[in-house]
Amino acid sequence: MEKSWIKIYTSTNSFQSSLVSSVLKDHQIDVVEINKKDSSYLNFGEIELYIHPQHFDEAIEIIIKNEL
């Protein structure tokens, strides 16, 4: 992943993160998912979604519009 990518979404809920990622990909926005959850205790940690900065405004609009 390039350093220029920015974090667009963070959640402890893996289903919700996958849903947001899927919706953004449906709109042709490249998404990188970083899972920082503890492998032993799934209650700790977060899942972060990153996108290219040029898609930031569009991604925020999609997330708000779809109430994600």
Steps between C-alpha positions, in 0.01 A plus 500: 500500500628845410557757772270748327186299584276645771281336761131540415333263745572316826285243678522215748221324308647292216161460328445877492852561367448241226169663407658847470791355301263320265285809436807712426635234262162494325562869424844420352692633801806295590494402867770345716385330820743475793385261771655599834284267707678277750502146363449346844239740636277627221349763732819710483616705205347661196469460127609802297409584140733712286442670163686731260463867603341600167197281584451640850205732430320239292556228762369717785192585294437129429541404867261775615247436221486128581497561877797269552 
